[in-house]
Amino acid sequence: MTSPKEKFETKKLPMMPIRDVVIFPYMMTPFVVGRESSVCAPSRRP
């Protein structure tokens, strides 16, 4: 039997590659998305 600590939940989150930017945890950084395929990427499902 598994304990509550051993249960893990898998989530699929959208990702977008960016250039020349380093983002650290809890950092809020605006970036411009210009390509249509990149704009649509977060709404697509695998």
N, C-alpha and C positions, 0 to 999 in steps of 0.2 A: 504494500500500500504506500502511496506517496504522501509525503507531508505537505502542508501548505507552502513551505519554502521551496519545494522542488517543482511547483507548477509554474510554467512560463507561458506567456501569451505572445504569439507572433503577430506583428502588424506590418503591413506594407505601406510605406510612406513614399510620396513622390519626391524625386531628387532631380536636381538640375545642375549640370556642370557649369562652373563659372571660371573665368580666367583672371589672373592677376589680382586676386582678392583672397585674403586669409581671414576666415571667420572663426572666432572662438566661441565656446559655449556661452549662452546668455548675452551675446553681442547682437545688437540690432543694426543692420547695415542695409541701406537701400541699394538696389542695383537695377540697371535698365536691361530689359529683355526685348530684343529687337526681332529675332527670327520667329516666324509664325509657328514653326514646329516646337520651339521652346515655350511659347506662350500657351500652346495647347497641351503640352506634356503633363502638367499636374492633373488635368481632367481626364486623361486617358487611363483606361484600366488594362492591366496585362492580360 
